[in-house]
Amino acid sequence: MTEHTPAPDTDAVDAITAQWYDVRPDLDTTPMAVFGRIYRITKAMGDEMERTYNRYGISRGEFDVVATLRRSGAPYTLSPRELSATLMLTTGGMTGRLDKLEKAGLLCRAPDPHDRRGLKVTLTERGLALVDEAVTAGLEVQHAVLTTLDEDEVRTLTALLRKLLAGVP
């Protein structure tokens, strides 16, 4: 886990918006300040989560597959189509991930007993153990970052981000 210090009074996004103000004082750079920070947080946390899941021999994208199977509940089985829809992946992208995860022994594919043309993807015992360890490690990283905020700030931020997300086309 990494230690995080509280945010300074100004940051790189403030410097960027200040530069824009110097050359274009007519612009309202508020959206740039908001989305620039969201982007930087997303990028930094994405990289940190990638490092965390790599310790378990999987990428962030592969974690998403095994985590989706885990969240589906016992028997931890979904069709490739259900996985693709949940993860917003093409079937080709999903096939590559499934191939690697199956080769690693984290999941298995078998014919769907109710559809001769279909497949079912199931988390193996090894996959179940791995995803439970990896999700715990990932949440530890995320909790550590959130310690820069108090509980009320986390609740407020969660509510504001939910509201903002609802407004995204």
C-alpha angles and dihedrals in degrees: 000000000000124000114235127202125210116273115268121242090261134024142183092282090057088053091052094048090046090054090051090049090053093054100028110023088167092070124093102219095182093112089050090053093050099042094037089060093044089051093048092048091048092049095046094045092044090055091046092049090048089055091047095051092042087067085067094048095255137101125234090258092051090048088056090057097049091040091053090052090047093049091051089071130229128003083031092218131141136156119255087247092055090049092048092050094048094047095038091235131142116248089248092055090047093050092057092051093046091050092054095044092047091049088052090053094243096119140007133215122218136168114277106249090212098046121041091203096046137085134211123213117209131187112239124223087258091050092049092052092046096049091048090054094043095049090050091051092047092051090050089057092047093047090051091056092047091057086084085074130055121236094265091050091051091051091047093047091048091051093046093048091048089052092046092048090052088059095054111108 
